[in-house]
Every structure is written in structure tokens, then in C-alpha cells.
């Protein structure tokens, strides 16, 4: 589920969902506000997939969580 397979499209894999989330993280967001912004995107699908993608992005150090706000990690 992290990587696309012949049964899971690239956009619906955790990496694909993470890419969609990163494209919407143009400034810091609360988790709730980000969910409200992206929940209608077809690749996001469910809150479970949304949280798994955020967890994945945090594990690979692509995002950071400061003062209740999620933001892209600065280089």
C-alpha cells in the first residue's frame, strides 16, 4: 500500500497521497484545516489514508509539526 502495485494506482498509494498532500502544504495548516481542504480529492479517499500519508511524510522528514501546525520541512 505504500508503493503502487498492479492493484493499487500510483495516486492512491501512500506515496501518491503524500505527494498530493505536499502539493497543498503551501503554508502551515492545522491537521483539521488540511483535512477539510483535501478531503474531496479522489486520491485521498478516507481519513485513514490521509493520516497514514501524514505519518509517512513525517517519518521520511518531509513535514514537521510545530505549535499545532503541519508544514513542509525547510531544506
Phi and psi in radians as a Rosetta constraint file:
Dihedral C 1 N 2 CA 2 C 2 CIRCULARHARMONIC -1.222 0.35
Dihedral N 2 CA 2 C 2 N 3 CIRCULARHARMONIC -0.821 0.35
Dihedral C 2 N 3 CA 3 C 3 CIRCULARHARMONIC -1.762 0.35
Dihedral N 3 CA 3 C 3 N 4 CIRCULARHARMONIC 2.668 0.35
Dihedral C 3 N 4 CA 4 C 4 CIRCULARHARMONIC -1.196 0.35
Dihedral N 4 CA 4 C 4 N 5 CIRCULARHARMONIC 2.621 0.35
Dihedral C 4 N 5 CA 5 C 5 CIRCULARHARMONIC -2.316 0.35
Dihedral N 5 CA 5 C 5 N 6 CIRCULARHARMONIC -3.027 0.35
Dihedral C 5 N 6 CA 6 C 6 CIRCULARHARMONIC -1.226 0.35
Dihedral N 6 CA 6 C 6 N 7 CIRCULARHARMONIC -0.289 0.35
Dihedral C 6 N 7 CA 7 C 7 CIRCULARHARMONIC -1.782 0.35
Dihedral N 7 CA 7 C 7 N 8 CIRCULARHARMONIC -0.254 0.35
Dihedral C 7 N 8 CA 8 C 8 CIRCULARHARMONIC -2.123 0.35
Dihedral N 8 CA 8 C 8 N 9 CIRCULARHARMONIC 2.093 0.35
Dihedral C 8 N 9 CA 9 C 9 CIRCULARHARMONIC -1.132 0.35
Dihedral N 9 CA 9 C 9 N 10 CIRCULARHARMONIC 2.692 0.35
Dihedral C 9 N 10 CA 10 C 10 CIRCULARHARMONIC -1.020 0.35
Dihedral N 10 CA 10 C 10 N 11 CIRCULARHARMONIC -0.716 0.35
Dihedral C 10 N 11 CA 11 C 11 CIRCULARHARMONIC -1.196 0.35
Dihedral N 11 CA 11 C 11 N 12 CIRCULARHARMONIC -0.382 0.35
Dihedral C 11 N 12 CA 12 C 12 CIRCULARHARMONIC -1.750 0.35
Dihedral N 12 CA 12 C 12 N 13 CIRCULARHARMONIC -0.046 0.35
Dihedral C 12 N 13 CA 13 C 13 CIRCULARHARMONIC -1.320 0.35
Dihedral N 13 CA 13 C 13 N 14 CIRCULARHARMONIC 2.891 0.35
Dihedral C 13 N 14 CA 14 C 14 CIRCULARHARMONIC -1.083 0.35
Dihedral N 14 CA 14 C 14 N 15 CIRCULARHARMONIC -0.655 0.35
Dihedral C 14 N 15 CA 15 C 15 CIRCULARHARMONIC -1.115 0.35
Dihedral N 15 CA 15 C 15 N 16 CIRCULARHARMONIC -0.727 0.35
Dihedral C 15 N 16 CA 16 C 16 CIRCULARHARMONIC -1.145 0.35
Dihedral N 16 CA 16 C 16 N 17 CIRCULARHARMONIC -0.737 0.35
Dihedral C 16 N 17 CA 17 C 17 CIRCULARHARMONIC -1.142 0.35
Dihedral N 17 CA 17 C 17 N 18 CIRCULARHARMONIC -0.711 0.35
Dihedral C 17 N 18 CA 18 C 18 CIRCULARHARMONIC -1.055 0.35
Dihedral N 18 CA 18 C 18 N 19 CIRCULARHARMONIC -0.707 0.35
Dihedral C 18 N 19 CA 19 C 19 CIRCULARHARMONIC -1.095 0.35
Dihedral N 19 CA 19 C 19 N 20 CIRCULARHARMONIC -0.714 0.35
Dihedral C 19 N 20 CA 20 C 20 CIRCULARHARMONIC -1.111 0.35
Dihedral N 20 CA 20 C 20 N 21 CIRCULARHARMONIC -0.715 0.35
Dihedral C 20 N 21 CA 21 C 21 CIRCULARHARMONIC -1.139 0.35
Dihedral N 21 CA 21 C 21 N 22 CIRCULARHARMONIC -0.758 0.35
Dihedral C 21 N 22 CA 22 C 22 CIRCULARHARMONIC -1.061 0.35
Dihedral N 22 CA 22 C 22 N 23 CIRCULARHARMONIC -0.609 0.35
Dihedral C 22 N 23 CA 23 C 23 CIRCULARHARMONIC -1.185 0.35
Dihedral N 23 CA 23 C 23 N 24 CIRCULARHARMONIC -0.363 0.35
Dihedral C 23 N 24 CA 24 C 24 CIRCULARHARMONIC -1.716 0.35
Dihedral N 24 CA 24 C 24 N 25 CIRCULARHARMONIC -0.072 0.35
Dihedral C 24 N 25 CA 25 C 25 CIRCULARHARMONIC -1.572 0.35
Dihedral N 25 CA 25 C 25 N 26 CIRCULARHARMONIC 1.084 0.35
Dihedral C 25 N 26 CA 26 C 26 CIRCULARHARMONIC -1.359 0.35
Dihedral N 26 CA 26 C 26 N 27 CIRCULARHARMONIC -0.331 0.35
Dihedral C 26 N 27 CA 27 C 27 CIRCULARHARMONIC -2.667 0.35
Dihedral N 27 CA 27 C 27 N 28 CIRCULARHARMONIC 2.946 0.35
Dihedral C 27 N 28 CA 28 C 28 CIRCULARHARMONIC -1.076 0.35
Dihedral N 28 CA 28 C 28 N 29 CIRCULARHARMONIC 2.433 0.35
Dihedral C 28 N 29 CA 29 C 29 CIRCULARHARMONIC -2.304 0.35
Dihedral N 29 CA 29 C 29 N 30 CIRCULARHARMONIC 2.662 0.35
Dihedral C 29 N 30 CA 30 C 30 CIRCULARHARMONIC -1.330 0.35
Dihedral N 30 CA 30 C 30 N 31 CIRCULARHARMONIC 2.787 0.35
Dihedral C 30 N 31 CA 31 C 31 CIRCULARHARMONIC -1.055 0.35
Dihedral N 31 CA 31 C 31 N 32 CIRCULARHARMONIC -0.741 0.35
Dihedral C 31 N 32 CA 32 C 32 CIRCULARHARMONIC -1.099 0.35
Dihedral N 32 CA 32 C 32 N 33 CIRCULARHARMONIC -0.789 0.35
Dihedral C 32 N 33 CA 33 C 33 CIRCULARHARMONIC -1.144 0.35
Dihedral N 33 CA 33 C 33 N 34 CIRCULARHARMONIC -0.695 0.35
Dihedral C 33 N 34 CA 34 C 34 CIRCULARHARMONIC -1.131 0.35
Dihedral N 34 CA 34 C 34 N 35 CIRCULARHARMONIC -0.736 0.35
Dihedral C 34 N 35 CA 35 C 35 CIRCULARHARMONIC -1.036 0.35
Dihedral N 35 CA 35 C 35 N 36 CIRCULARHARMONIC -0.781 0.35
Dihedral C 35 N 36 CA 36 C 36 CIRCULARHARMONIC -1.104 0.35
Dihedral N 36 CA 36 C 36 N 37 CIRCULARHARMONIC -0.581 0.35
Dihedral C 36 N 37 CA 37 C 37 CIRCULARHARMONIC -1.259 0.35
Dihedral N 37 CA 37 C 37 N 38 CIRCULARHARMONIC -0.678 0.35
Dihedral C 37 N 38 CA 38 C 38 CIRCULARHARMONIC -1.861 0.35
Dihedral N 38 CA 38 C 38 N 39 CIRCULARHARMONIC -0.057 0.35
Dihedral C 38 N 39 CA 39 C 39 CIRCULARHARMONIC -1.078 0.35
Dihedral N 39 CA 39 C 39 N 40 CIRCULARHARMONIC -0.434 0.35
Dihedral C 39 N 40 CA 40 C 40 CIRCULARHARMONIC -1.511 0.35
Dihedral N 40 CA 40 C 40 N 41 CIRCULARHARMONIC -0.136 0.35
Dihedral C 40 N 41 CA 41 C 41 CIRCULARHARMONIC -1.186 0.35
Dihedral N 41 CA 41 C 41 N 42 CIRCULARHARMONIC 2.339 0.35
Dihedral C 41 N 42 CA 42 C 42 CIRCULARHARMONIC -1.086 0.35
Dihedral N 42 CA 42 C 42 N 43 CIRCULARHARMONIC -0.582 0.35
Dihedral C 42 N 43 CA 43 C 43 CIRCULARHARMONIC -1.293 0.35
Dihedral N 43 CA 43 C 43 N 44 CIRCULARHARMONIC -0.380 0.35
Dihedral C 43 N 44 CA 44 C 44 CIRCULARHARMONIC -1.271 0.35
Dihedral N 44 CA 44 C 44 N 45 CIRCULARHARMONIC -0.901 0.35
Dihedral C 44 N 45 CA 45 C 45 CIRCULARHARMONIC 1.262 0.35
Dihedral N 45 CA 45 C 45 N 46 CIRCULARHARMONIC -1.415 0.35
Dihedral C 45 N 46 CA 46 C 46 CIRCULARHARMONIC -2.144 0.35
Dihedral N 46 CA 46 C 46 N 47 CIRCULARHARMONIC 2.833 0.35
Dihedral C 46 N 47 CA 47 C 47 CIRCULARHARMONIC -1.127 0.35
Dihedral N 47 CA 47 C 47 N 48 CIRCULARHARMONIC -0.565 0.35
Dihedral C 47 N 48 CA 48 C 48 CIRCULARHARMONIC -1.083 0.35
Dihedral N 48 CA 48 C 48 N 49 CIRCULARHARMONIC -0.812 0.35
Dihedral C 48 N 49 CA 49 C 49 CIRCULARHARMONIC -1.145 0.35
Dihedral N 49 CA 49 C 49 N 50 CIRCULARHARMONIC -0.655 0.35
Dihedral C 49 N 50 CA 50 C 50 CIRCULARHARMONIC -1.031 0.35
Dihedral N 50 CA 50 C 50 N 51 CIRCULARHARMONIC -0.855 0.35
Dihedral C 50 N 51 CA 51 C 51 CIRCULARHARMONIC -1.220 0.35
Dihedral N 51 CA 51 C 51 N 52 CIRCULARHARMONIC -0.631 0.35
Dihedral C 51 N 52 CA 52 C 52 CIRCULARHARMONIC -1.087 0.35
Dihedral N 52 CA 52 C 52 N 53 CIRCULARHARMONIC -0.692 0.35
Dihedral C 52 N 53 CA 53 C 53 CIRCULARHARMONIC -1.177 0.35
Dihedral N 53 CA 53 C 53 N 54 CIRCULARHARMONIC -0.706 0.35
Dihedral C 53 N 54 CA 54 C 54 CIRCULARHARMONIC -1.119 0.35
Dihedral N 54 CA 54 C 54 N 55 CIRCULARHARMONIC -0.761 0.35
Dihedral C 54 N 55 CA 55 C 55 CIRCULARHARMONIC -1.027 0.35
Dihedral N 55 CA 55 C 55 N 56 CIRCULARHARMONIC -0.778 0.35
Dihedral C 55 N 56 CA 56 C 56 CIRCULARHARMONIC -1.080 0.35
Dihedral N 56 CA 56 C 56 N 57 CIRCULARHARMONIC -0.796 0.35
Dihedral C 56 N 57 CA 57 C 57 CIRCULARHARMONIC -1.092 0.35
Dihedral N 57 CA 57 C 57 N 58 CIRCULARHARMONIC -0.628 0.35
Dihedral C 57 N 58 CA 58 C 58 CIRCULARHARMONIC -1.196 0.35
Dihedral N 58 CA 58 C 58 N 59 CIRCULARHARMONIC -0.711 0.35
Dihedral C 58 N 59 CA 59 C 59 CIRCULARHARMONIC -1.134 0.35
Dihedral N 59 CA 59 C 59 N 60 CIRCULARHARMONIC -0.601 0.35
Dihedral C 59 N 60 CA 60 C 60 CIRCULARHARMONIC -1.598 0.35
Dihedral N 60 CA 60 C 60 N 61 CIRCULARHARMONIC 0.152 0.35
Dihedral C 60 N 61 CA 61 C 61 CIRCULARHARMONIC 1.177 0.35
Dihedral N 61 CA 61 C 61 N 62 CIRCULARHARMONIC 0.543 0.35
Dihedral C 61 N 62 CA 62 C 62 CIRCULARHARMONIC -1.551 0.35
Dihedral N 62 CA 62 C 62 N 63 CIRCULARHARMONIC -0.399 0.35
Dihedral C 62 N 63 CA 63 C 63 CIRCULARHARMONIC -2.306 0.35
Dihedral N 63 CA 63 C 63 N 64 CIRCULARHARMONIC 2.819 0.35
Dihedral C 63 N 64 CA 64 C 64 CIRCULARHARMONIC -2.369 0.35
Dihedral N 64 CA 64 C 64 N 65 CIRCULARHARMONIC 2.746 0.35
Dihedral C 64 N 65 CA 65 C 65 CIRCULARHARMONIC -2.109 0.35
Dihedral N 65 CA 65 C 65 N 66 CIRCULARHARMONIC 1.902 0.35
Dihedral C 65 N 66 CA 66 C 66 CIRCULARHARMONIC -2.266 0.35
Dihedral N 66 CA 66 C 66 N 67 CIRCULARHARMONIC 2.279 0.35
Dihedral C 66 N 67 CA 67 C 67 CIRCULARHARMONIC 0.902 0.35
Dihedral N 67 CA 67 C 67 N 68 CIRCULARHARMONIC 0.679 0.35
Dihedral C 67 N 68 CA 68 C 68 CIRCULARHARMONIC 1.406 0.35
Dihedral N 68 CA 68 C 68 N 69 CIRCULARHARMONIC 0.137 0.35
Dihedral C 68 N 69 CA 69 C 69 CIRCULARHARMONIC -2.106 0.35
Dihedral N 69 CA 69 C 69 N 70 CIRCULARHARMONIC 2.397 0.35
Dihedral C 69 N 70 CA 70 C 70 CIRCULARHARMONIC -1.665 0.35
Dihedral N 70 CA 70 C 70 N 71 CIRCULARHARMONIC 2.293 0.35
Dihedral C 70 N 71 CA 71 C 71 CIRCULARHARMONIC -2.532 0.35
Dihedral N 71 CA 71 C 71 N 72 CIRCULARHARMONIC 2.797 0.35
Dihedral C 71 N 72 CA 72 C 72 CIRCULARHARMONIC -1.118 0.35
Dihedral N 72 CA 72 C 72 N 73 CIRCULARHARMONIC 2.498 0.35
Dihedral C 72 N 73 CA 73 C 73 CIRCULARHARMONIC -1.274 0.35
Dihedral N 73 CA 73 C 73 N 74 CIRCULARHARMONIC 2.273 0.35
Dihedral C 73 N 74 CA 74 C 74 CIRCULARHARMONIC -1.353 0.35
Dihedral N 74 CA 74 C 74 N 75 CIRCULARHARMONIC 2.530 0.35
